[in-house]
Amino acid sequence: MRTSTRPGRIRRFCMVSMSAAVAVSLAGVGAQAGAEPDAPVGPPVEAARVLPLPPELDQAFYRQLPDVLAAAAPGEVIAVRQVNLANFGLIPLNVDAWQVSYRSNDSRDQPISAVATLIKPRGVAPEPRKLLSLQIAEDSTAGYCTPSYALQHLSVAPLLGQIVAPGEFVFAQAALQQGWAVVIPDHQGPNSAYAAGPLGGRITLDGIRAATSFAPLEVGPNAPVGLYGYSGGSMPTGHAAELRATYAPELNIVGAAQGGVGADLGATLNMANNQATAGLVFAAVMGLAREYPEFAAFLDRNLDPLGKALVAVKSPLCVQYQSALFPFLNLKGLIRTQGDPLLDPVVAAMLEDTKLGKTVPDVPMFIWHSAWDEILPLGSTNDLVNTYCQNPDARVQFTRDHASEHIIAEVTGGPAALLWLRDRLDGVPAQPGCSTSDMPTMLATPGELPFLASVFGETAASFFGKPIGAW
């Protein structure tokens, strides 16, 4: 005798069918991402927002809870969401992109929240996909100036003074056009600690750990990794190269390129004192106080009323206004101490901690600097290279560009650095030892002009929706 189908049985059947469908769908996503069936499941991926929020309004993502951070390993991904990227906040980019919130360490090795942007080109690449870690020169002291916010579609950061991140984003697109994945860390950390290089080095290395563990990026733990950073991005890049052997020895970093190098912040401040770049360097002073408590206490005791007023005015600003407001400051004169304030033990200890050259990187280095750099002194970079090259194991290629100043030197030298990194990522060994050369312009680097033409052509095509990395 036939029995009637009961409502409860129908509901159970529907629930089982839906569960099976979801399981099949998730399995398909895992297969597309290259994940193994038994691979550990990471945090759920949130959908992209139509209107992105700056960190000040998005604290849950940008500042993970202390107990969550303490329970995570450095580089462990805690939260993930898709994002929509764009040129100058307006022209959408046809790529796959995510933001990851992960645990890193500050310069005292205490757990902190960190955020990075992960980008994958559309084209198919050999496994594992190569990875470029691009440290953008944030050079700002507010959360809305971070690359993770400034590079998103409909971000207002480019309108509010973050002009460097959108400009340097073309170097990320050049890497994507080669089929590489890209990770862009917010290397100044949750407190926008501008110029705190050791902090940035740790956040950069942990960002690479996060990227190589994120299956949809298609970059495995053994993938070759390159580092790139200019000016404010040179500091985390250089410190990451120096820290790799002790902090993240498992990472397969095959080369590091840094230009317009911030090798010695004391020399930088001396150069900027009473000069046009004093406003930007004062922002670095504020950023360093956010990472070094003893230095913050020193400033609180010794900054004169004008200096404290400047801190209040400049703290919420991005790089364009940091640079434009209050140039020609007497930086040392704002500090009420006997003698040179840079010689105070607290200040000297902070400057020593942030100075590059304490360890010779165990990866090949490509270093370039304008001979006429008006922001970061050439002499400090000369000294850094000489320090490295006293070690017979050092591998350093150093170029001084004579037809440039600070900004132009990235335009002329950045493509040469990417070509050098391409060889390292392709497995071509770097030349042993050290070399120093002087060039009228680095545009004369073999292969650079055709490379530039290709990059600009592909970038222009992307304005009309062409998928980046698709051939």
C-alpha positions in Angstrom: 0.0 0.0 0.0 1.3 3.5 -0.9 2.0 5.9 1.9 1.6 9.7 1.5 4.7 11.8 1.6 4.8 13.8 4.8 5.9 17.4 5.2 8.7 16.5 7.6 10.1 14.1 5.1 9.9 16.7 2.3 11.7 19.2 4.5 14.5 16.7 5.3 14.9 15.8 1.7 15.2 19.5 0.8 17.7 20.1 3.5 19.9 17.2 2.4 19.6 18.3 -1.3 20.6 21.9 -0.4 23.5 20.7 1.7 24.8 18.5 -1.1 24.5 21.3 -3.5 26.4 23.6 -1.2 29.1 21.0 -0.7 29.5 20.5 -4.5 29.7 24.2 -5.0 32.3 24.6 -2.3 34.3 21.7 -3.7 34.3 23.5 -7.0 35.5 26.7 -5.5 38.3 24.8 -3.8 39.3 23.0 -7.0 39.4 26.4 -8.8 41.6 27.8 -6.1 44.0 24.9 -6.4 43.2 23.7 -2.8 43.7 20.1 -1.8 40.6 18.2 -0.7 42.0 17.9 2.8 43.5 21.4 3.0 42.6 23.3 6.2 39.7 25.6 5.8 40.5 29.2 6.4 38.2 32.0 7.6 35.1 32.7 5.4 35.5 35.2 2.6 33.3 38.2 2.9 31.8 39.7 -0.2 33.2 43.0 -1.5 31.5 46.2 -0.4 30.2 48.6 -3.0 31.4 51.5 -0.9 34.6 50.7 1.0 35.1 52.0 4.5 38.4 53.5 5.7 40.0 51.9 8.8 38.7 54.5 11.1 35.2 53.2 10.3 36.1 49.6 10.0 37.8 48.7 13.3 36.5 45.1 13.5 38.5 44.2 10.4 41.6 46.4 11.0 42.0 45.8 14.7 41.5 42.2 15.8 40.8 41.4 19.4 44.0 40.9 21.6 43.0 37.3 22.5 42.5 36.4 18.8 45.9 37.8 17.9 47.6 36.1 20.8 46.2 32.7 19.7 47.4 33.2 16.1 50.8 32.6 14.6 52.6 35.4 12.8 51.2 35.6 9.3 48.1 33.6 10.2 45.0 34.9 8.3 42.2 35.8 10.7 39.7 37.5 8.3 39.3 37.7 4.5 37.1 39.7 2.2 37.0 40.4 -1.5 37.7 43.9 -2.7 37.3 45.9 -5.9 40.4 47.7 -7.0 40.7 50.8 -9.3 43.1 53.3 -10.7 42.9 56.5 -8.7 39.7 55.2 -7.1 37.7 55.6 -10.3 38.7 53.1 -13.1 37.9 49.5 -12.0 40.6 46.9 -12.5 39.8 43.5 -13.9 41.6 41.3 -11.4 40.8 39.1 -8.5 41.6 40.8 -5.2 41.2 40.3 -1.5 42.1 41.9 1.8 43.4 39.7 4.6 43.6 40.7 8.2 46.4 38.7 9.9 48.6 38.6 13.0 52.0 40.3 12.9 54.4 41.6 15.5 55.5 45.1 16.4 59.2 46.0 16.8 59.1 44.6 20.3 57.7 41.3 19.0 54.3 41.9 20.6 51.2 40.7 18.5 49.4 43.3 16.4 46.8 43.4 13.7 48.0 43.8 10.1 46.2 44.1 6.8 47.4 43.4 3.3 45.9 43.5 -0.2 46.3 40.3 -2.3 45.9 40.5 -6.1 45.8 37.7 -8.7 45.9 38.3 -12.4 43.3 36.7 -14.6 45.7 34.6 -16.7 46.9 31.1 -16.0 50.4 30.8 -14.6 52.7 27.8 -13.9 52.4 26.5 -10.4 53.3 27.9 -8.0 52.6 31.4 -9.2 55.4 33.9 -8.5 54.8 36.6 -5.9 55.8 40.2 -5.6 55.6 42.0 -2.3 55.2 45.7 -3.1 55.7 48.1 -0.2 54.0 51.3 -1.2 55.3 54.6 0.2 52.3 55.4 2.4 54.1 58.4 4.1 51.0 59.4 6.1 49.7 59.4 9.6 46.0 58.5 9.2 44.2 55.2 8.6 42.3 56.4 5.5 45.7 56.9 3.8 46.6 53.1 3.9 47.1 51.4 0.5 44.4 48.8 1.4 41.8 51.6 1.4 43.3 54.0 -1.1 43.5 51.4 -3.9 39.8 50.4 -3.7 37.2 51.5 -6.2 35.3 54.6 -4.9 37.8 55.2 -2.2 38.1 59.0 -1.4 41.7 58.8 -0.3 43.1 60.1 -3.6 40.9 63.1 -3.2 42.1 63.7 0.4 45.8 63.7 -0.3 47.0 60.0 -0.7 48.4 60.5 -4.2 51.5 58.2 -3.9 49.7 54.9 -3.5 47.6 55.3 -6.6 50.7 56.4 -8.5 52.9 53.5 -7.4 50.0 51.1 -8.1 51.2 51.0 -11.7 54.2 49.0 -10.5 51.8 46.4 -9.1 50.0 46.3 -12.4 53.3 45.8 -14.2 53.9 42.7 -12.0 50.4 41.4 -12.6 51.0 41.8 -16.3 53.9 39.3 -16.0 51.5 36.8 -14.4 52.8 37.3 -10.9 50.5 37.6 -7.9 51.0 40.7 -5.7 50.8 41.4 -2.0 50.6 45.0 -0.8 50.9 45.3 3.0 49.8 48.2 5.1 53.4 48.2 6.5 52.9 51.2 8.8 50.7 49.0 11.0 47.4 49.8 12.8 48.7 53.1 14.2 50.1 54.5 11.0 53.7 54.5 12.3 55.3 56.2 9.3 59.1 55.5 9.0 59.2 52.7 11.6 61.2 50.4 9.4 61.6 47.4 11.7 57.9 47.3 12.3 57.3 47.5 8.5 59.8 44.7 7.9 57.9 42.3 10.2 54.5 43.3 8.7 55.9 42.7 5.2 57.3 39.3 6.0 54.1 38.2 7.7 52.1 39.6 4.8 54.1 37.2 2.5 53.3 34.4 4.9 49.6 35.3 4.7 49.7 35.4 0.9 51.5 32.1 0.5 49.0 30.4 2.7 45.9 31.8 1.0 44.9 29.1 -1.6 42.8 31.3 -4.0 46.0 33.4 -4.7 47.6 30.3 -6.2 50.9 31.0 -4.5 52.3 28.1 -2.5 54.7 28.2 0.5 57.7 27.5 -1.8 56.9 30.0 -4.4 59.6 32.5 -5.4 59.1 35.9 -3.8 60.5 39.3 -4.8 60.5 42.5 -2.6 60.1 46.0 -4.1 59.9 49.4 -2.3 60.8 53.0 -3.0 61.3 55.9 -0.7 58.9 55.3 2.2 58.5 51.8 0.9 62.3 51.3 0.8 62.5 51.1 4.6 60.2 48.1 5.2 61.7 46.5 2.1 65.2 46.8 3.4 64.4 45.8 6.9 62.4 42.8 5.6 65.5 41.7 3.6 67.7 42.1 6.7 65.2 40.3 9.0 64.3 37.4 6.7 67.0 35.0 7.9 66.0 35.2 11.6 62.3 36.2 11.4 60.9 34.3 8.4 63.7 31.9 7.2 61.1 29.6 5.5 60.2 32.2 2.9 61.7 31.8 -0.5 62.7 35.4 -1.1 64.9 35.4 -4.2 65.6 39.2 -4.5 64.9 42.6 -3.0 64.9 45.9 -4.9 64.9 49.2 -3.0 65.3 52.7 -4.3 65.4 56.2 -2.9 66.6 54.5 0.2 65.7 55.7 3.7 68.8 54.2 5.2 69.4 56.6 8.1 66.6 58.7 9.5 69.0 60.9 11.5 70.8 62.0 8.3 67.4 62.5 6.7 66.3 64.9 9.4 69.5 66.8 9.3 69.1 67.2 5.5 65.5 68.3 5.9 66.0 70.8 8.7 64.9 74.3 7.5 64.4 72.9 4.0 61.4 72.4 1.7 61.0 68.7 2.8 60.7 69.5 6.5 56.9 69.1 6.6 57.2 65.5 5.3 60.0 64.6 7.7 58.0 66.0 10.6 55.3 63.5 9.7 57.9 60.8 10.0 58.8 62.1 13.5 55.1 61.7 14.5 55.0 58.2 13.0 58.1 57.1 14.9 56.6 58.3 18.2 53.6 55.9 17.6 56.0 52.9 17.6 58.6 53.9 20.1 57.0 54.8 23.5 60.2 56.2 25.0 60.5 58.6 22.0 56.9 59.6 22.3 57.5 60.5 26.0 60.6 62.4 25.0 58.6 64.5 22.5 55.8 65.0 25.0 58.4 66.4 27.5 60.4 68.5 25.0 58.3 69.7 22.1 57.6 73.4 22.3 54.0 74.7 21.9 54.4 75.2 18.1 55.6 71.6 17.8 52.6 70.2 19.7 50.2 72.3 17.7 51.8 70.9 14.5 51.2 67.4 15.8 47.6 68.1 16.3 47.2 69.7 12.9 49.2 67.2 10.9 48.2 63.9 12.6 45.1 63.3 10.4 46.7 64.0 7.0 47.9 62.0 4.0 51.2 62.4 2.2 50.3 65.3 -0.1 49.3 67.6 2.7 52.0 66.4 5.0 54.5 67.5 2.3 52.8 70.7 1.4 52.0 72.1 4.8 54.7 73.8 6.9 57.8 73.4 4.8 61.1 75.0 5.9 60.5 74.1 9.6 63.4 74.3 12.0 62.7 70.7 13.1 65.5 70.7 15.8 64.4 74.1 17.0 60.9 72.7 17.9 62.6 70.5 20.6 63.7 72.2 23.8 66.9 70.4 24.8 70.4 71.4 25.4 72.5 70.7 22.4 71.6 68.5 19.4 68.3 66.6 20.2 69.5 63.8 17.9 72.2 63.0 20.4 69.8 62.5 23.3 70.1 58.8 24.4 66.4 58.1 23.8 66.5 59.7 20.3 69.8 58.0 19.4 68.5 54.6 20.4 65.4 55.0 18.2 67.5 56.2 15.3 69.9 53.3 15.7 67.0 50.8 15.8 65.6 52.1 12.5 68.9 52.4 10.7 69.6 49.9 7.9 72.8 48.0 7.7 72.9 46.1 11.0 72.7 42.7 9.1 73.7 41.8 5.6 70.7 40.4 3.7 71.1 36.8 2.6 69.2 37.6 -0.6 70.5 39.5 -3.6 69.8 43.3 -3.5 69.2 45.8 -6.3 69.6 49.3 -4.9 69.3 52.6 -6.8 69.3 56.3 -5.7 69.2 59.6 -7.5 72.5 61.4 -7.3 70.6 64.6 -6.6 67.9 63.3 -4.2 66.5 66.2 -2.3 64.6 64.1 0.4 66.7 61.1 1.3 70.5 61.7 1.3 72.6 59.8 -1.2 75.5 59.6 1.3 73.5 57.3 3.6 72.8 54.9 0.7 76.5 55.0 -0.2 77.3 54.1 3.4 74.7 51.3 3.5 76.1 49.7 0.3 79.7 50.0 1.6 78.6 48.4 4.9 76.9 45.5 3.1 79.8 45.0 0.8 82.4 44.6 3.5 80.9 41.1 3.8 82.2 38.8 1.0 78.9 37.0 0.9 77.0 40.2 0.0 75.3 40.4 -3.4 74.5 44.0 -4.2 73.9 45.8 -7.5 73.9 49.6 -6.8 73.2 52.3 -9.4 73.3 56.1 -9.0 71.0 57.9 -11.5 72.3 61.3 -12.5 69.5 62.7 -14.6 66.8 62.7 -11.8 65.7 63.8 -8.4 63.7 61.8 -5.9 60.4 61.4 -7.7 61.9 61.0 -11.2 64.3 58.4 -10.0 61.5 55.9 -9.3 60.0 56.5 -12.8 63.4 55.8 -14.4 64.7 53.2 -12.0 61.6 51.3 -11.0 61.2 49.5 -14.3 64.9 48.5 -14.2 64.3 47.1 -10.7 61.3 45.0 -12.0 63.4 43.7 -14.9 66.1 42.6 -12.3 63.4 41.0 -10.1 62.0 39.2 -13.2 65.3 37.5 -13.7 65.5 36.5 -10.0 61.9 35.1 -10.1 62.7 33.2 -13.3 65.6 31.5 -11.5 68.5 33.4 -13.2 71.2 33.7 -10.5 72.3 37.2 -9.4 75.9 38.3 -10.1 78.1 37.4 -7.1 79.7 40.2 -5.1 79.0 43.9 -5.3 78.9 46.4 -8.2 78.4 50.1 -8.2 77.6 52.1 -11.4 76.7 55.7 -12.3 74.3 56.2 -15.2 73.2 59.4 -16.9 69.7 57.9 -16.7 68.4 54.4 -15.8 66.1 54.6 -18.8 69.2 53.4 -20.7 69.0 50.0 -18.9 68.8 47.3 -21.6 65.2 46.3 -22.3 63.7 49.1 -20.1 62.0 51.2 -22.8 60.2 48.2 -24.5 59.2 47.0 -21.1 57.8 50.5 -20.2 55.9 50.6 -23.5 54.3 47.3 -22.8 53.4 48.2 -19.2 51.7 51.5 -20.3 50.0 49.8 -23.2 48.5 47.1 -21.0 47.6 49.5 -18.3 45.8 51.7 -20.8 43.9 48.6 -22.2 42.9 47.8 -18.6 41.1 51.1 -18.4 38.6 49.7 -20.9 38.1 46.4 -19.0 40.8 44.2 -20.4 41.6 41.5 -17.8 45.1 42.0 -16.4 47.4 39.0 -17.0 45.2 37.5 -19.8 46.9 36.8 -23.0 
